[in-house]
Amino acid sequence: MDSRARAAFGLLIVAQAAHSVEECAFRLFDVFAPARFVSGLISSNAALGFAVANIALVAFGAWCFVARVRPSHPSARWYAWFWTALELANGVNHVAIAIQRGTYFPGVVTAPLLIAAASYLAARLANMAGYHDGI
């Protein structure tokens, strides 16, 4: 992976950290059943369970960056594509739910950061694979 793709991956994880803070602060687990389910797997206290799940997610992303992407481990591209798909879907779904509900939905403010970082990373990865020219 080139330096721009590595930087984009790092930015994607930082965007997820900001997104997680927004989701926790505005209590996504109170308004979205899947978030409530994940919270309940970890703790009977929904806020605590959701925070722990998000910390684990961001920690895994940081590990992927430090141990796989930054040193250009042979599996780096796989991790980068995994996170690209995950975060693109995450961002798009938050925006779609907010539009469908016609109101603020926890995570929608930071969702464009996820979409932008994931889209740029996808373009870099595709370019490195020879799918596009000039990106």
TORKOL-4160 file (C-alpha; in steps of 0.2 Angstrom, whole numbers, padded with zeros to 4 digits, m for minus):
135
<pt num="1" X="0000" Y="0000" Z="0000"/>
<pt num="2" X="0006" Y="0017" Z="m0004"/>
<pt num="3" X="0008" Y="0031" Z="0009"/>
<pt num="4" X="m0008" Y="0040" Z="0003"/>
<pt num="5" X="m0018" Y="0024" Z="0006"/>
<pt num="6" X="m0010" Y="0021" Z="0023"/>
<pt num="7" X="m0014" Y="0039" Z="0028"/>
<pt num="8" X="m0032" Y="0037" Z="0022"/>
<pt num="9" X="m0034" Y="0021" Z="0032"/>
<pt num="10" X="m0028" Y="0030" Z="0047"/>
<pt num="11" X="m0040" Y="0044" Z="0044"/>
<pt num="12" X="m0054" Y="0031" Z="0042"/>
<pt num="13" X="m0050" Y="0025" Z="0060"/>
<pt num="14" X="m0050" Y="0042" Z="0067"/>
<pt num="15" X="m0067" Y="0046" Z="0058"/>
<pt num="16" X="m0074" Y="0030" Z="0066"/>
<pt num="17" X="m0068" Y="0036" Z="0083"/>
<pt num="18" X="m0077" Y="0052" Z="0081"/>
<pt num="19" X="m0092" Y="0043" Z="0075"/>
<pt num="20" X="m0092" Y="0032" Z="0090"/>
<pt num="21" X="m0091" Y="0047" Z="0101"/>
<pt num="22" X="m0106" Y="0054" Z="0093"/>
<pt num="23" X="m0116" Y="0038" Z="0094"/>
<pt num="24" X="m0112" Y="0036" Z="0112"/>
<pt num="25" X="m0115" Y="0054" Z="0117"/>
<pt num="26" X="m0132" Y="0054" Z="0108"/>
<pt num="27" X="m0137" Y="0037" Z="0114"/>
<pt num="28" X="m0139" Y="0027" Z="0098"/>
<pt num="29" X="m0142" Y="0012" Z="0108"/>
<pt num="30" X="m0159" Y="0020" Z="0114"/>
<pt num="31" X="m0166" Y="0022" Z="0097"/>
<pt num="32" X="m0158" Y="0008" Z="0086"/>
<pt num="33" X="m0162" Y="m0010" Z="0091"/>
<pt num="34" X="m0146" Y="m0018" Z="0084"/>
<pt num="35" X="m0135" Y="m0006" Z="0094"/>
<pt num="36" X="m0146" Y="m0010" Z="0109"/>
<pt num="37" X="m0143" Y="m0029" Z="0106"/>
<pt num="38" X="m0124" Y="m0027" Z="0105"/>
<pt num="39" X="m0124" Y="m0017" Z="0121"/>
<pt num="40" X="m0134" Y="m0030" Z="0129"/>
<pt num="41" X="m0121" Y="m0044" Z="0124"/>
<pt num="42" X="m0108" Y="m0034" Z="0134"/>
<pt num="43" X="m0117" Y="m0027" Z="0149"/>
<pt num="44" X="m0134" Y="m0025" Z="0157"/>
<pt num="45" X="m0130" Y="m0006" Z="0157"/>
<pt num="46" X="m0133" Y="m0001" Z="0139"/>
<pt num="47" X="m0122" Y="0014" Z="0139"/>
<pt num="48" X="m0108" Y="0005" Z="0146"/>
<pt num="49" X="m0110" Y="m0010" Z="0134"/>
<pt num="50" X="m0111" Y="0001" Z="0119"/>
<pt num="51" X="m0096" Y="0011" Z="0125"/>
<pt num="52" X="m0086" Y="m0004" Z="0127"/>
<pt num="53" X="m0091" Y="m0011" Z="0110"/>
<pt num="54" X="m0086" Y="0005" Z="0102"/>
<pt num="55" X="m0069" Y="0006" Z="0111"/>
<pt num="56" X="m0066" Y="m0012" Z="0105"/>
<pt num="57" X="m0070" Y="m0008" Z="0087"/>
<pt num="58" X="m0059" Y="0008" Z="0087"/>
<pt num="59" X="m0045" Y="m0002" Z="0096"/>
<pt num="60" X="m0046" Y="m0016" Z="0083"/>
<pt num="61" X="m0045" Y="m0003" Z="0069"/>
<pt num="62" X="m0030" Y="0005" Z="0077"/>
<pt num="63" X="m0022" Y="m0012" Z="0078"/>
<pt num="64" X="m0025" Y="m0015" Z="0060"/>
<pt num="65" X="m0017" Y="0001" Z="0056"/>
<pt num="66" X="m0002" Y="m0002" Z="0067"/>
<pt num="67" X="0001" Y="m0020" Z="0064"/>
<pt num="68" X="m0005" Y="m0023" Z="0047"/>
<pt num="69" X="m0007" Y="m0007" Z="0036"/>
<pt num="70" X="0007" Y="0004" Z="0042"/>
<pt num="71" X="0021" Y="m0009" Z="0040"/>
<pt num="72" X="0013" Y="m0015" Z="0023"/>
<pt num="73" X="0010" Y="m0033" Z="0030"/>
<pt num="74" X="0005" Y="m0045" Z="0016"/>
<pt num="75" X="m0013" Y="m0044" Z="0023"/>
<pt num="76" X="m0014" Y="m0025" Z="0023"/>
<pt num="77" X="m0025" Y="m0024" Z="0008"/>
<pt num="78" X="m0037" Y="m0036" Z="0014"/>
<pt num="79" X="m0039" Y="m0026" Z="0030"/>
<pt num="80" X="m0040" Y="m0010" Z="0021"/>
<pt num="81" X="m0054" Y="m0017" Z="0010"/>
<pt num="82" X="m0063" Y="m0024" Z="0025"/>
<pt num="83" X="m0063" Y="m0007" Z="0034"/>
<pt num="84" X="m0068" Y="0002" Z="0018"/>
<pt num="85" X="m0083" Y="m0009" Z="0015"/>
<pt num="86" X="m0088" Y="m0008" Z="0034"/>
<pt num="87" X="m0087" Y="0010" Z="0035"/>
<pt num="88" X="m0094" Y="0015" Z="0019"/>
<pt num="89" X="m0110" Y="0004" Z="0023"/>
<pt num="90" X="m0110" Y="0012" Z="0041"/>
<pt num="91" X="m0110" Y="0030" Z="0035"/>
<pt num="92" X="m0122" Y="0027" Z="0021"/>
<pt num="93" X="m0134" Y="0018" Z="0033"/>
<pt num="94" X="m0134" Y="0032" Z="0045"/>
<pt num="95" X="m0138" Y="0045" Z="0032"/>
<pt num="96" X="m0152" Y="0034" Z="0025"/>
<pt num="97" X="m0160" Y="0031" Z="0042"/>
<pt num="98" X="m0159" Y="0050" Z="0046"/>
<pt num="99" X="m0167" Y="0054" Z="0029"/>
<pt num="100" X="m0180" Y="0040" Z="0031"/>
<pt num="101" X="m0185" Y="0046" Z="0049"/>
<pt num="102" X="m0184" Y="0064" Z="0043"/>
<pt num="103" X="m0174" Y="0069" Z="0059"/>
<pt num="104" X="m0157" Y="0068" Z="0067"/>
<pt num="105" X="m0151" Y="0050" Z="0070"/>
<pt num="106" X="m0136" Y="0047" Z="0081"/>
<pt num="107" X="m0120" Y="0046" Z="0070"/>
<pt num="108" X="m0127" Y="0056" Z="0055"/>
<pt num="109" X="m0116" Y="0071" Z="0058"/>
<pt num="110" X="m0100" Y="0061" Z="0057"/>
<pt num="111" X="m0106" Y="0049" Z="0044"/>
<pt num="112" X="m0100" Y="0060" Z="0029"/>
<pt num="113" X="m0082" Y="0058" Z="0036"/>
<pt num="114" X="m0084" Y="0039" Z="0035"/>
<pt num="115" X="m0091" Y="0040" Z="0018"/>
<pt num="116" X="m0077" Y="0052" Z="0012"/>
<pt num="117" X="m0063" Y="0043" Z="0020"/>
<pt num="118" X="m0069" Y="0026" Z="0014"/>
<pt num="119" X="m0072" Y="0032" Z="m0004"/>
<pt num="120" X="m0055" Y="0039" Z="m0005"/>
<pt num="121" X="m0047" Y="0024" Z="0002"/>
<pt num="122" X="m0057" Y="0013" Z="m0010"/>
<pt num="123" X="m0051" Y="0024" Z="m0025"/>
<pt num="124" X="m0033" Y="0022" Z="m0019"/>
<pt num="125" X="m0034" Y="0003" Z="m0017"/>
<pt num="126" X="m0043" Y="0001" Z="m0034"/>
<pt num="127" X="m0029" Y="0012" Z="m0042"/>
<pt num="128" X="m0016" Y="0001" Z="m0034"/>
<pt num="129" X="m0024" Y="m0014" Z="m0041"/>
<pt num="130" X="m0024" Y="m0007" Z="m0058"/>
<pt num="131" X="m0043" Y="m0004" Z="m0060"/>
<pt num="132" X="m0042" Y="0015" Z="m0063"/>
<pt num="133" X="m0029" Y="0026" Z="m0069"/>
<pt num="134" X="m0024" Y="0043" Z="m0063"/>
<pt num="135" X="m0031" Y="0043" Z="m0045"/>
